[in-house]
Each structure stands twice: as structure tokens, then as C-alpha cells.
Amino acid sequence: MSDDKLPVVKGEEEPGPVQVAEPIPDPGLEPHEYRITDIDPKAADRVERQVSTMFGLATLLVLGACVAYFVIPRDAELSFGPLSGNANNMTLGLCVGLALFLIGAGAIQWAKKLMVDEEIVEERHAAHSTLAQKADITDAFQQGVAESGFTRRKLIRRSMIGALAALGLPAIVFLRDLGPLPGRALYSTIWAKGIRVVNDVTLRPIKPSDMIVGQLVNAAPANLAALQEDSPAEYQNAKAKSAVIVVRIKPSEIQTPPGRENWGIDGILCYSKICTHVGCPISLYEQTTHHVLCPCHQSTFDLADAAKVVFGPAARPLPQLPLAVDSEGYLVAQSDFTEPVGPSFFERG
């Protein structure tokens, strides 16, 4: 190829002088535009009444929610065509939701129409504040309070405080839904002298000969099933407190506390199934160590040593149910638990 037909390769162009942009001039603050409420006292009074009305309605809605909680039946239904829902819950939600909306809308209207909206410029300064700067901040805060009209506009101040104070009433009233205080409910169960121990799935009574060393069985009192049809709510309460685990350990490996020498039957022991930490059901058993583990927070109990806590947050052992054998050879309870079952609570020592 001849030289005159070779492609022309352009070399890199020499960079020209760097153009330094001029800084953007400070545009300053735009002229302040006064609102109608700044120049017309009657307009400002109208807005004050509007805001106060919103706060007042919010207070009435909160009180209405408290009244509806007691007046509207819990099983009442509201239907809107194909949609339906619980009347009590819907009324509470609407009343409290609208009250919160009105408080927010009133605060926005107050800020937009009545509070001072003049723009200010504040120079940047070091993070550390001098005593003089702290004094300036305090003065600025007090000035802001004065400019907001909070101290001067008593109607808004009183209605807003009333609405916010009323919001605390539903929180107190709705605590009723948490149920009654435990009182002494955990101090007794449906276990009693002569009540048979049955498998909690098959409901078959358990004999000592049915269990082998190392076995753990989830069990319940025989009188629990009768409650299921008569009183479902009472059945659930009784089941939650009376659930037990039955385990068989070599008698030579059991450390029996004083006074419990006759609580077991040939190495068969019975303990509450409810963890003493927060009440989770337990049954994760390791037969070599005789440890049972709570799956919720890993509290570990030694069933061969009166179910003492060996690890975890539980503060006391699992309550033990004293066992005996009836005339037909089935395991039965000697009595109810001798201590409260379930999680610890503040009434206990």
C-alpha cells in the first residue's frame, strides 16, 4: 500500500487552558409574602377556631371510642355489600384513626396559617456551643414559642392539650382486652388425689410397666377431656396449666430431695411441662444427661435432680407432681402440685 493511501491518524490534541467557573452569587432571600392571616386578625381568628374545632372533634372521637368499647357487643357485625367485619373493632379503629388524623391536620393548619413563617439565615458554626451561643439558643426557643402563639392563643392550646390527653384513655380502656390479672390462678390445677395420668394424645392411662428407662411421655390428667365439650374456654385454661411430662430414670441416678422420697414410682417421675421462665411447653429430652430443654430460650432442667435449672434464664425448677399407683396399677397423682406452675411473676417471693 502506498504512503498516500495510508489512513491518517490524528494525534492527541493539546489540552487547552482550564476554564474556572465563577461561583454562583448568593441569591439572598426572596421577598417575604404575607399571608392573609398575618394582615387580617379576623382571618387569623377563623383559622384558630378551625384548628380548635379539629382538636375538639378529636377529643370527642377518642371518648366515643371508649364508649363504643363497652356499648357495642363484641360479636356484632357490620356489613357493606360483600364486605363485613366486627362492629366493635371497626368503630374503635375509625374513631381513634380519625382522632389522630384531626390532631395532625389541626397541627398542620396551625403551623401553615398562624405560626410565624419568616425565613431566616443562620451562619454555620462549630459543633461546640459557647455559653453565649447556648443563651442565644434558649432565647431563640423562647422566641419560637412566642411566635407560635402557643401561649397567646389559649383556645388552640387548651383544645390541643385536651385532645392529646384524651388519646391516653383508649390505651387504658383497651388494657381490659389483655384479660384478668393472674392473681392466684397458677397456684392450682385440675390435678387432685387419685386423678390418673394419661397420654396427652391417646388419652390412655399409663402403667409403670408401659414405660422403659430413658423414655419421656407427654401426659395430662384424665379429668381434662370432660371439660372439652362442657366448657372449651375452661378446657384450654386447664390444659395450659396441667400439662406434664413423665420420665423414667434409673433409680440409682436420681437425687431425691428431702420430703420427696415417695413422689416417684420405681424411677418414674412427673414434672410440669410448662417452663418456669415465660411458660413455653418443653419436652426436648436428652436421656443420657437427663436434661430437658426449653426450645424458646434454652432453659435446661435436670430431671434426675428435682428438675433444677442447669442453664438458661429460668429462675426456678420445674414443679414436680407426686405420683402413686391405684388399685388397678395405673399412675395417679397423690395431690395437686405443691407450688405454682408456669412462668415466674412478681407476686412470688
LOVOMI-532776 format. One record per residue (C-alpha): residue number from 1; residue in one letter; x, y, z. Coordinates in Angstrom, 3 decimals, decimal comma. Each point is the difference from the previous one (the first is absolute). Layout:
<pt pos="NUM" code="A" X="X" Y="Y" Z="Z"/>
...
END
This chain:
<pt pos="1" code="M" X="0,000" Y="0,000" Z="0,000"/>
<pt pos="2" code="S" X="1,428" Y="3,390" Z="-0,938"/>
<pt pos="3" code="D" X="0,625" Y="2,635" Z="2,616"/>
<pt pos="4" code="D" X="-2,618" Y="2,297" Z="-1,470"/>
<pt pos="5" code="K" X="-2,684" Y="-2,598" Z="0,633"/>
<pt pos="6" code="L" X="0,845" Y="-0,639" Z="3,640"/>
<pt pos="7" code="P" X="-2,682" Y="1,121" Z="2,450"/>
<pt pos="8" code="V" X="0,654" Y="3,282" Z="1,693"/>
<pt pos="9" code="V" X="0,403" Y="-0,376" Z="3,776"/>
<pt pos="10" code="K" X="-0,715" Y="3,144" Z="1,959"/>
<pt pos="11" code="G" X="2,192" Y="0,589" Z="2,973"/>
<pt pos="12" code="E" X="-1,315" Y="0,996" Z="3,403"/>
<pt pos="13" code="E" X="-0,928" Y="3,609" Z="0,098"/>
<pt pos="14" code="E" X="1,767" Y="2,156" Z="2,496"/>
<pt pos="15" code="P" X="-2,271" Y="0,793" Z="2,968"/>
<pt pos="16" code="G" X="-1,075" Y="3,573" Z="0,104"/>
<pt pos="17" code="P" X="-0,085" Y="2,241" Z="3,024"/>
<pt pos="18" code="V" X="-2,343" Y="-1,123" Z="2,807"/>
<pt pos="19" code="Q" X="-3,091" Y="2,125" Z="0,234"/>
<pt pos="20" code="V" X="-0,767" Y="0,839" Z="3,629"/>
<pt pos="21" code="A" X="-3,681" Y="0,647" Z="0,539"/>
<pt pos="22" code="E" X="-0,930" Y="3,025" Z="1,979"/>
<pt pos="23" code="P" X="-1,743" Y="-0,775" Z="3,337"/>
<pt pos="24" code="I" X="-3,744" Y="0,338" Z="-0,073"/>
<pt pos="25" code="P" X="-0,911" Y="3,251" Z="1,677"/>
<pt pos="26" code="D" X="-2,077" Y="-0,184" Z="3,166"/>
<pt pos="27" code="P" X="-3,575" Y="0,554" Z="-1,160"/>
<pt pos="28" code="G" X="-1,041" Y="1,099" Z="3,458"/>
<pt pos="29" code="L" X="-3,472" Y="-0,460" Z="1,450"/>
<pt pos="30" code="E" X="-3,043" Y="0,584" Z="-2,120"/>
<pt pos="31" code="P" X="-2,293" Y="2,811" Z="1,109"/>
<pt pos="32" code="H" X="-2,271" Y="-1,213" Z="2,761"/>
<pt pos="33" code="E" X="-3,618" Y="-0,459" Z="-1,013"/>
<pt pos="34" code="Y" X="-2,467" Y="0,660" Z="2,746"/>
<pt pos="35" code="R" X="-2,942" Y="-2,320" Z="0,458"/>
<pt pos="36" code="I" X="-3,525" Y="1,209" Z="0,447"/>
<pt pos="37" code="T" X="0,148" Y="-1,131" Z="3,628"/>
<pt pos="38" code="D" X="3,026" Y="2,268" Z="0,524"/>
<pt pos="39" code="I" X="-1,873" Y="3,112" Z="-1,032"/>
<pt pos="40" code="D" X="-3,619" Y="-0,830" Z="0,871"/>
<pt pos="41" code="P" X="-0,674" Y="-0,796" Z="3,680"/>
<pt pos="42" code="K" X="-3,453" Y="-1,314" Z="-0,863"/>
<pt pos="43" code="A" X="1,506" Y="-2,569" Z="-2,394"/>
<pt pos="44" code="A" X="2,448" Y="-1,044" Z="2,704"/>
<pt pos="45" code="D" X="-2,879" Y="-0,439" Z="2,449"/>
<pt pos="46" code="R" X="-1,885" Y="-2,131" Z="-2,533"/>
<pt pos="47" code="V" X="3,019" Y="-2,281" Z="-0,399"/>
<pt pos="48" code="E" X="0,379" Y="-0,198" Z="3,769"/>
<pt pos="49" code="R" X="-3,610" Y="-1,138" Z="0,287"/>
<pt pos="50" code="Q" X="0,536" Y="-2,550" Z="-2,789"/>
<pt pos="51" code="V" X="3,052" Y="-1,477" Z="1,723"/>
<pt pos="52" code="S" X="-1,717" Y="-0,061" Z="3,365"/>
<pt pos="53" code="T" X="-3,013" Y="-1,702" Z="-1,576"/>
<pt pos="54" code="M" X="2,254" Y="-2,724" Z="-1,406"/>
<pt pos="55" code="F" X="1,588" Y="-0,559" Z="3,404"/>
<pt pos="56" code="G" X="-3,423" Y="0,013" Z="1,656"/>
<pt pos="57" code="L" X="-1,408" Y="-2,546" Z="-2,451"/>
<pt pos="58" code="A" X="3,052" Y="-2,176" Z="0,583"/>
<pt pos="59" code="T" X="-0,746" Y="0,041" Z="3,720"/>
<pt pos="60" code="L" X="-3,630" Y="-0,997" Z="-0,616"/>
<pt pos="61" code="L" X="1,074" Y="-2,832" Z="-2,316"/>
<pt pos="62" code="V" X="2,381" Y="-1,380" Z="2,612"/>
<pt pos="63" code="L" X="-2,744" Y="0,100" Z="2,614"/>
<pt pos="64" code="G" X="-2,334" Y="-1,632" Z="-2,522"/>
<pt pos="65" code="A" X="2,498" Y="-2,834" Z="-0,460"/>
<pt pos="66" code="C" X="0,032" Y="-0,611" Z="3,758"/>
<pt pos="67" code="V" X="-3,801" Y="-0,031" Z="0,131"/>
<pt pos="68" code="A" X="-0,281" Y="-2,285" Z="-3,040"/>
<pt pos="69" code="Y" X="2,414" Y="-2,449" Z="1,596"/>
<pt pos="70" code="F" X="-2,540" Y="-0,696" Z="2,740"/>
<pt pos="71" code="V" X="-3,286" Y="0,634" Z="-1,842"/>
<pt pos="72" code="I" X="0,412" Y="-1,889" Z="-3,293"/>
<pt pos="73" code="P" X="-0,215" Y="-3,795" Z="0,465"/>
<pt pos="74" code="R" X="3,202" Y="-1,861" Z="-0,779"/>
<pt pos="75" code="D" X="-1,764" Y="-2,298" Z="-2,453"/>
<pt pos="76" code="A" X="-1,897" Y="2,735" Z="-1,893"/>
<pt pos="77" code="E" X="0,658" Y="0,091" Z="-3,755"/>
<pt pos="78" code="L" X="-0,106" Y="2,814" Z="-2,561"/>
<pt pos="79" code="S" X="-0,624" Y="-0,765" Z="-3,661"/>
<pt pos="80" code="F" X="0,720" Y="2,165" Z="-3,049"/>
<pt pos="81" code="G" X="-1,174" Y="-2,039" Z="-2,957"/>
<pt pos="82" code="P" X="2,356" Y="-2,972" Z="-0,338"/>
<pt pos="83" code="L" X="2,256" Y="1,406" Z="2,737"/>
<pt pos="84" code="S" X="-0,609" Y="-0,553" Z="3,680"/>
<pt pos="85" code="G" X="1,923" Y="0,377" Z="3,227"/>
<pt pos="86" code="N" X="-0,206" Y="0,170" Z="3,748"/>
<pt pos="87" code="A" X="-1,974" Y="3,120" Z="0,963"/>
<pt pos="88" code="N" X="1,896" Y="0,553" Z="3,240"/>
<pt pos="89" code="N" X="3,427" Y="-0,134" Z="-1,620"/>
<pt pos="90" code="M" X="-1,043" Y="2,123" Z="-2,973"/>
<pt pos="91" code="T" X="-1,494" Y="2,701" Z="2,215"/>
<pt pos="92" code="L" X="3,088" Y="0,130" Z="2,209"/>
<pt pos="93" code="G" X="2,296" Y="0,196" Z="-3,010"/>
<pt pos="94" code="L" X="-2,010" Y="2,726" Z="-1,715"/>
<pt pos="95" code="C" X="-0,327" Y="2,133" Z="3,126"/>
<pt pos="96" code="V" X="3,643" Y="-0,180" Z="1,027"/>
<pt pos="97" code="G" X="1,227" Y="0,287" Z="-3,597"/>
<pt pos="98" code="L" X="-2,099" Y="3,082" Z="-0,707"/>
<pt pos="99" code="A" X="1,075" Y="1,534" Z="3,304"/>
<pt pos="100" code="L" X="3,657" Y="-0,372" Z="-0,928"/>
<pt pos="101" code="F" X="-0,708" Y="1,416" Z="-3,466"/>
<pt pos="102" code="L" X="-1,759" Y="3,057" Z="1,430"/>
<pt pos="103" code="I" X="2,802" Y="0,663" Z="2,465"/>
<pt pos="104" code="G" X="2,540" Y="-0,175" Z="-2,811"/>
<pt pos="105" code="A" X="-2,105" Y="2,128" Z="-2,363"/>
<pt pos="106" code="G" X="-0,590" Y="2,574" Z="2,709"/>
<pt pos="107" code="A" X="3,707" Y="0,229" Z="0,771"/>
<pt pos="108" code="I" X="0,809" Y="0,470" Z="-3,704"/>
<pt pos="109" code="Q" X="-2,654" Y="2,693" Z="-0,428"/>
<pt pos="110" code="W" X="1,270" Y="1,765" Z="3,107"/>
<pt pos="111" code="A" X="3,596" Y="-0,065" Z="-1,272"/>
<pt pos="112" code="K" X="-0,867" Y="1,116" Z="-3,541"/>
<pt pos="113" code="K" X="-2,470" Y="2,779" Z="0,817"/>
<pt pos="114" code="L" X="0,814" Y="1,369" Z="3,440"/>
<pt pos="115" code="M" X="3,621" Y="-0,704" Z="0,947"/>
<pt pos="116" code="V" X="2,586" Y="2,522" Z="-1,177"/>
<pt pos="117" code="D" X="1,384" Y="-1,120" Z="-3,389"/>
<pt pos="118" code="E" X="2,746" Y="2,544" Z="-0,614"/>
<pt pos="119" code="E" X="3,203" Y="-1,490" Z="-1,427"/>
<pt pos="120" code="I" X="3,218" Y="0,477" Z="1,908"/>
<pt pos="121" code="V" X="3,670" Y="-0,518" Z="-0,818"/>
<pt pos="122" code="E" X="2,327" Y="-1,652" Z="2,485"/>
<pt pos="123" code="E" X="3,745" Y="-0,062" Z="-0,555"/>
<pt pos="124" code="R" X="1,769" Y="-3,310" Z="0,434"/>
<pt pos="125" code="H" X="1,950" Y="-0,310" Z="3,200"/>
<pt pos="126" code="A" X="2,097" Y="-2,531" Z="1,841"/>
<pt pos="127" code="A" X="-1,734" Y="-2,965" Z="1,618"/>
<pt pos="128" code="H" X="1,014" Y="1,183" Z="3,456"/>
<pt pos="129" code="S" X="-2,280" Y="2,654" Z="1,435"/>
<pt pos="130" code="T" X="1,287" Y="2,754" Z="2,229"/>
<pt pos="131" code="L" X="-1,955" Y="1,287" Z="2,978"/>
<pt pos="132" code="A" X="-1,074" Y="2,970" Z="-2,059"/>
<pt pos="133" code="Q" X="-1,226" Y="-2,272" Z="-2,785"/>
<pt pos="134" code="K" X="-1,929" Y="-2,127" Z="2,475"/>
<pt pos="135" code="A" X="-1,624" Y="3,141" Z="1,318"/>
<pt pos="136" code="D" X="-0,876" Y="0,981" Z="-3,572"/>
<pt pos="137" code="I" X="-1,536" Y="-3,452" Z="-0,596"/>
<pt pos="138" code="T" X="-2,099" Y="0,358" Z="3,118"/>
<pt pos="139" code="D" X="-1,130" Y="3,459" Z="-1,077"/>
<pt pos="140" code="A" X="-0,793" Y="-1,327" Z="-3,489"/>
<pt pos="141" code="F" X="-2,061" Y="-2,814" Z="1,456"/>
<pt pos="142" code="Q" X="-1,941" Y="2,369" Z="2,200"/>
<pt pos="143" code="Q" X="-0,490" Y="2,264" Z="-2,987"/>
<pt pos="144" code="G" X="-1,276" Y="-2,965" Z="-2,027"/>
<pt pos="145" code="V" X="-2,471" Y="-0,841" Z="2,732"/>
<pt pos="146" code="A" X="-1,207" Y="3,581" Z="-0,001"/>
<pt pos="147" code="E" X="-0,245" Y="0,134" Z="-3,793"/>
<pt pos="148" code="S" X="-1,908" Y="-3,281" Z="-0,169"/>
<pt pos="149" code="G" X="-2,778" Y="1,589" Z="1,994"/>
<pt pos="150" code="F" X="-0,099" Y="-2,957" Z="2,371"/>
<pt pos="151" code="T" X="-0,102" Y="2,208" Z="3,082"/>
<pt pos="152" code="R" X="-2,088" Y="2,740" Z="-1,579"/>
<pt pos="153" code="R" X="-2,668" Y="-2,057" Z="-1,770"/>
<pt pos="154" code="K" X="-1,603" Y="-1,667" Z="2,992"/>
<pt pos="155" code="L" X="-2,820" Y="-1,608" Z="-1,969"/>
<pt pos="156" code="I" X="2,428" Y="-1,995" Z="-2,158"/>
<pt pos="157" code="R" X="2,248" Y="-0,837" Z="2,943"/>
<pt pos="158" code="R" X="-2,803" Y="-1,310" Z="2,178"/>
<pt pos="159" code="S" X="-1,723" Y="-1,964" Z="-2,758"/>
<pt pos="160" code="M" X="3,284" Y="-1,595" Z="-1,123"/>
<pt pos="161" code="I" X="0,983" Y="-0,983" Z="3,549"/>
<pt pos="162" code="G" X="-3,477" Y="-1,454" Z="0,501"/>
<pt pos="163" code="A" X="0,190" Y="-2,033" Z="-3,206"/>
<pt pos="164" code="L" X="3,476" Y="-1,365" Z="0,785"/>
<pt pos="165" code="A" X="-0,995" Y="-0,812" Z="3,561"/>
<pt pos="166" code="A" X="-3,116" Y="-1,802" Z="-1,213"/>
<pt pos="167" code="L" X="2,143" Y="-2,230" Z="-2,220"/>
<pt pos="168" code="G" X="1,254" Y="-1,698" Z="3,143"/>
<pt pos="169" code="L" X="-3,488" Y="-1,187" Z="0,944"/>
<pt pos="170" code="P" X="-0,300" Y="-2,759" Z="-2,653"/>
<pt pos="171" code="A" X="3,382" Y="-1,359" Z="1,036"/>
<pt pos="172" code="I" X="-1,344" Y="-0,418" Z="3,524"/>
<pt pos="173" code="V" X="-3,429" Y="-1,302" Z="-1,040"/>
<pt pos="174" code="F" X="1,359" Y="-2,471" Z="-2,555"/>
<pt pos="175" code="L" X="2,226" Y="-1,603" Z="2,654"/>
<pt pos="176" code="R" X="-3,129" Y="-1,917" Z="0,960"/>
<pt pos="177" code="D" X="0,527" Y="-2,161" Z="-3,084"/>
<pt pos="178" code="L" X="3,183" Y="-1,375" Z="1,538"/>
<pt pos="179" code="G" X="-2,185" Y="-2,049" Z="2,318"/>
<pt pos="180" code="P" X="-0,208" Y="-0,190" Z="3,784"/>
<pt pos="181" code="L" X="3,053" Y="0,182" Z="2,224"/>
<pt pos="182" code="P" X="1,375" Y="-3,455" Z="0,819"/>
<pt pos="183" code="G" X="-0,642" Y="0,386" Z="3,728"/>
<pt pos="184" code="R" X="0,271" Y="-3,504" Z="1,450"/>
<pt pos="185" code="A" X="-1,088" Y="-1,741" Z="-3,205"/>
<pt pos="186" code="L" X="3,347" Y="-1,781" Z="-0,347"/>
<pt pos="187" code="Y" X="-0,045" Y="-1,307" Z="3,549"/>
<pt pos="188" code="S" X="-2,413" Y="-2,816" Z="-0,790"/>
<pt pos="189" code="T" X="-0,777" Y="-2,364" Z="-2,891"/>
<pt pos="190" code="I" X="-2,547" Y="-2,772" Z="-0,599"/>
<pt pos="191" code="W" X="2,437" Y="-2,584" Z="1,325"/>
<pt pos="192" code="A" X="-1,268" Y="-1,576" Z="3,226"/>
<pt pos="193" code="K" X="0,441" Y="-3,122" Z="2,041"/>
<pt pos="194" code="G" X="-0,843" Y="-3,108" Z="-2,043"/>
<pt pos="195" code="I" X="-0,091" Y="1,709" Z="-3,430"/>
<pt pos="196" code="R" X="1,572" Y="-2,344" Z="-2,543"/>
<pt pos="197" code="V" X="2,904" Y="0,998" Z="-2,231"/>
<pt pos="198" code="V" X="-0,937" Y="-0,525" Z="-3,662"/>
<pt pos="199" code="N" X="1,867" Y="0,379" Z="-3,275"/>
<pt pos="200" code="D" X="-0,862" Y="3,454" Z="-1,357"/>
<pt pos="201" code="V" X="-0,620" Y="-1,369" Z="-3,533"/>
<pt pos="202" code="T" X="-1,639" Y="-3,389" Z="0,486"/>
<pt pos="203" code="L" X="-1,492" Y="0,823" Z="3,431"/>
<pt pos="204" code="R" X="0,925" Y="-3,501" Z="1,125"/>
<pt pos="205" code="P" X="0,877" Y="-0,373" Z="3,697"/>
<pt pos="206" code="I" X="3,657" Y="-0,766" Z="0,653"/>
<pt pos="207" code="K" X="1,314" Y="-2,937" Z="2,008"/>
<pt pos="208" code="P" X="3,568" Y="-0,171" Z="1,329"/>
<pt pos="209" code="S" X="0,558" Y="-3,065" Z="-2,158"/>
<pt pos="210" code="D" X="-0,834" Y="2,064" Z="-3,115"/>
<pt pos="211" code="M" X="3,151" Y="2,102" Z="0,393"/>
<pt pos="212" code="I" X="3,620" Y="-0,990" Z="-0,546"/>
<pt pos="213" code="V" X="3,111" Y="1,666" Z="1,397"/>
<pt pos="214" code="G" X="0,857" Y="3,115" Z="-2,004"/>
<pt pos="215" code="Q" X="-3,534" Y="0,533" Z="-1,306"/>
<pt pos="216" code="L" X="-1,853" Y="3,319" Z="0,318"/>
<pt pos="217" code="V" X="-3,770" Y="0,240" Z="-0,516"/>
<pt pos="218" code="N" X="-2,124" Y="3,142" Z="-0,373"/>
<pt pos="219" code="A" X="-2,982" Y="-0,472" Z="2,269"/>
<pt pos="220" code="A" X="-3,103" Y="1,642" Z="1,433"/>
<pt pos="221" code="P" X="-2,542" Y="-0,620" Z="2,777"/>
<pt pos="222" code="A" X="-2,811" Y="-2,428" Z="-0,838"/>
<pt pos="223" code="N" X="-2,685" Y="2,507" Z="1,042"/>
<pt pos="224" code="L" X="1,104" Y="2,515" Z="-2,636"/>
<pt pos="225" code="A" X="-1,934" Y="-1,574" Z="-2,895"/>
<pt pos="226" code="A" X="-3,347" Y="0,491" Z="1,732"/>
<pt pos="227" code="L" X="0,472" Y="3,785" Z="-0,148"/>
<pt pos="228" code="Q" X="0,458" Y="0,128" Z="-3,766"/>
<pt pos="229" code="E" X="-3,700" Y="-0,224" Z="-0,858"/>
<pt pos="230" code="D" X="-1,438" Y="1,630" Z="3,133"/>
<pt pos="231" code="S" X="2,193" Y="3,119" Z="0,046"/>
<pt pos="232" code="P" X="2,523" Y="0,545" Z="-2,818"/>
<pt pos="233" code="A" X="1,475" Y="3,095" Z="1,639"/>
<pt pos="234" code="E" X="0,433" Y="-1,720" Z="3,350"/>
<pt pos="235" code="Y" X="1,450" Y="-2,998" Z="-1,831"/>
<pt pos="236" code="Q" X="2,722" Y="2,113" Z="-1,603"/>
<pt pos="237" code="N" X="0,870" Y="1,659" Z="3,306"/>
<pt pos="238" code="A" X="0,141" Y="-3,319" Z="1,822"/>
<pt pos="239" code="K" X="2,073" Y="-1,622" Z="-2,749"/>
<pt pos="240" code="A" X="2,518" Y="2,842" Z="0,019"/>
<pt pos="241" code="K" X="0,626" Y="-0,435" Z="3,718"/>
<pt pos="242" code="S" X="-0,248" Y="-3,747" Z="0,458"/>
<pt pos="243" code="A" X="2,210" Y="-1,290" Z="-2,839"/>
<pt pos="244" code="V" X="2,786" Y="-2,251" Z="1,314"/>
<pt pos="245" code="I" X="2,914" Y="-2,125" Z="-1,133"/>
<pt pos="246" code="V" X="0,559" Y="-3,480" Z="1,431"/>
<pt pos="247" code="V" X="3,511" Y="-1,441" Z="-0,156"/>
<pt pos="248" code="R" X="1,610" Y="-3,250" Z="1,149"/>
<pt pos="249" code="I" X="3,546" Y="0,122" Z="1,339"/>
<pt pos="250" code="K" X="2,117" Y="-2,630" Z="1,702"/>
<pt pos="251" code="P" X="-0,721" Y="0,376" Z="3,726"/>
<pt pos="252" code="S" X="3,738" Y="-0,062" Z="0,735"/>
<pt pos="253" code="E" X="0,469" Y="3,182" Z="-2,093"/>
<pt pos="254" code="I" X="-2,739" Y="2,019" Z="1,704"/>
<pt pos="255" code="Q" X="0,865" Y="2,568" Z="2,688"/>
<pt pos="256" code="T" X="-3,139" Y="0,196" Z="2,102"/>
<pt pos="257" code="P" X="-0,495" Y="3,158" Z="2,095"/>
<pt pos="258" code="P" X="-1,079" Y="-0,443" Z="3,627"/>
<pt pos="259" code="G" X="-3,771" Y="-0,458" Z="0,291"/>
<pt pos="260" code="R" X="-0,412" Y="-1,391" Z="-3,522"/>
<pt pos="261" code="E" X="1,104" Y="-3,550" Z="0,653"/>
<pt pos="262" code="N" X="-3,425" Y="-1,391" Z="-0,932"/>
<pt pos="263" code="W" X="-0,788" Y="2,323" Z="-2,914"/>
<pt pos="264" code="G" X="1,305" Y="-2,363" Z="-2,664"/>
<pt pos="265" code="I" X="-0,866" Y="-3,579" Z="-0,972"/>
<pt pos="266" code="D" X="3,012" Y="-2,213" Z="-0,692"/>
<pt pos="267" code="G" X="1,892" Y="2,819" Z="-1,756"/>
<pt pos="268" code="I" X="-3,096" Y="1,535" Z="-1,636"/>
<pt pos="269" code="L" X="-0,240" Y="3,751" Z="0,683"/>
<pt pos="270" code="C" X="-2,540" Y="2,592" Z="-1,115"/>
<pt pos="271" code="Y" X="0,648" Y="3,707" Z="-0,514"/>
<pt pos="272" code="S" X="-1,898" Y="2,989" Z="-1,349"/>
<pt pos="273" code="K" X="0,441" Y="0,412" Z="-3,749"/>
<pt pos="274" code="I" X="-0,123" Y="3,803" Z="0,286"/>
<pt pos="275" code="C" X="3,363" Y="1,760" Z="0,124"/>
<pt pos="276" code="T" X="0,458" Y="2,188" Z="3,068"/>
<pt pos="277" code="H" X="1,533" Y="2,780" Z="-2,081"/>
<pt pos="278" code="V" X="-2,840" Y="1,303" Z="-2,209"/>
<pt pos="279" code="G" X="-2,256" Y="-3,043" Z="-0,252"/>
<pt pos="280" code="C" X="1,083" Y="-1,774" Z="-3,187"/>
<pt pos="281" code="P" X="-0,831" Y="-3,750" Z="-0,229"/>
<pt pos="282" code="I" X="3,088" Y="-2,192" Z="0,313"/>
<pt pos="283" code="S" X="0,751" Y="-3,614" Z="-0,928"/>
<pt pos="284" code="L" X="3,422" Y="-0,031" Z="-1,731"/>
<pt pos="285" code="Y" X="1,581" Y="-2,772" Z="2,054"/>
<pt pos="286" code="E" X="3,548" Y="-1,325" Z="0,046"/>
<pt pos="287" code="Q" X="-0,140" Y="-3,330" Z="1,806"/>
<pt pos="288" code="T" X="3,758" Y="-0,351" Z="0,637"/>
<pt pos="289" code="T" X="0,223" Y="3,195" Z="2,062"/>
<pt pos="290" code="H" X="-3,688" Y="-0,016" Z="1,065"/>
<pt pos="291" code="H" X="-0,213" Y="3,607" Z="-1,189"/>
<pt pos="292" code="V" X="-3,155" Y="1,461" Z="-1,508"/>
<pt pos="293" code="L" X="0,325" Y="3,145" Z="-2,103"/>
<pt pos="294" code="C" X="-2,441" Y="2,857" Z="-0,572"/>
<pt pos="295" code="P" X="0,008" Y="0,859" Z="-3,730"/>
<pt pos="296" code="C" X="-0,838" Y="3,661" Z="0,544"/>
<pt pos="297" code="H" X="2,959" Y="1,295" Z="2,017"/>
<pt pos="298" code="Q" X="2,048" Y="-3,156" Z="0,651"/>
<pt pos="299" code="S" X="-0,723" Y="-0,327" Z="3,704"/>
<pt pos="300" code="T" X="1,225" Y="-3,478" Z="0,969"/>
<pt pos="301" code="F" X="-1,236" Y="-2,090" Z="2,918"/>
<pt pos="302" code="D" X="1,499" Y="-3,131" Z="1,559"/>
<pt pos="303" code="L" X="-2,909" Y="-2,425" Z="0,486"/>
<pt pos="304" code="A" X="2,168" Y="-2,358" Z="2,069"/>
<pt pos="305" code="D" X="0,678" Y="2,787" Z="2,500"/>
<pt pos="306" code="A" X="-3,483" Y="1,368" Z="0,771"/>
<pt pos="307" code="A" X="-0,069" Y="1,813" Z="-3,370"/>
<pt pos="308" code="K" X="2,470" Y="2,616" Z="1,190"/>
<pt pos="309" code="V" X="1,109" Y="2,653" Z="-2,467"/>
<pt pos="310" code="V" X="3,435" Y="-0,769" Z="-1,438"/>
<pt pos="311" code="F" X="0,006" Y="2,612" Z="-2,778"/>
<pt pos="312" code="G" X="-2,029" Y="2,896" Z="-1,350"/>
<pt pos="313" code="P" X="-2,168" Y="2,826" Z="1,308"/>
<pt pos="314" code="A" X="-2,509" Y="-2,084" Z="1,991"/>
<pt pos="315" code="A" X="0,162" Y="0,935" Z="3,670"/>
<pt pos="316" code="R" X="-1,471" Y="-3,083" Z="1,672"/>
<pt pos="317" code="P" X="-0,389" Y="-3,767" Z="-0,578"/>
<pt pos="318" code="L" X="-2,965" Y="-1,589" Z="-1,714"/>
<pt pos="319" code="P" X="-2,725" Y="-0,796" Z="2,545"/>
<pt pos="320" code="Q" X="-0,224" Y="-3,740" Z="0,733"/>
<pt pos="321" code="L" X="-3,283" Y="-1,918" Z="0,201"/>
<pt pos="322" code="P" X="0,022" Y="-2,731" Z="2,680"/>
<pt pos="323" code="L" X="-0,983" Y="-3,398" Z="-1,474"/>
<pt pos="324" code="A" X="-1,567" Y="-3,176" Z="1,329"/>
<pt pos="325" code="V" X="-1,554" Y="-3,167" Z="-1,450"/>
<pt pos="326" code="D" X="-3,706" Y="-0,733" Z="0,339"/>
<pt pos="327" code="S" X="-1,638" Y="-3,355" Z="0,645"/>
<pt pos="328" code="E" X="0,011" Y="-0,826" Z="-3,726"/>
<pt pos="329" code="G" X="3,699" Y="0,728" Z="-0,405"/>
<pt pos="330" code="Y" X="-0,291" Y="3,363" Z="-1,780"/>
<pt pos="331" code="L" X="2,015" Y="3,104" Z="0,806"/>
<pt pos="332" code="V" X="-2,009" Y="2,570" Z="1,948"/>
<pt pos="333" code="A" X="0,738" Y="3,292" Z="1,715"/>
<pt pos="334" code="Q" X="0,363" Y="0,090" Z="3,772"/>
<pt pos="335" code="S" X="-1,193" Y="3,621" Z="-0,013"/>
<pt pos="336" code="D" X="0,193" Y="3,181" Z="-2,002"/>
<pt pos="337" code="F" X="3,347" Y="1,709" Z="-0,510"/>
<pt pos="338" code="T" X="1,375" Y="1,302" Z="3,276"/>
<pt pos="339" code="E" X="1,189" Y="3,256" Z="-1,621"/>
<pt pos="340" code="P" X="-1,210" Y="2,282" Z="-2,806"/>
<pt pos="341" code="V" X="0,587" Y="-1,208" Z="-3,538"/>
<pt pos="342" code="G" X="0,924" Y="2,062" Z="-3,020"/>
<pt pos="343" code="P" X="2,186" Y="3,095" Z="-0,393"/>
<pt pos="344" code="S" X="1,250" Y="1,996" Z="2,944"/>
<pt pos="345" code="F" X="-1,789" Y="3,250" Z="0,775"/>
<pt pos="346" code="F" X="0,472" Y="2,847" Z="2,401"/>
<pt pos="347" code="E" X="-2,415" Y="-1,217" Z="2,690"/>
<pt pos="348" code="R" X="2,361" Y="-2,867" Z="0,799"/>
<pt pos="349" code="G" X="2,813" Y="0,379" Z="2,434"/>
END
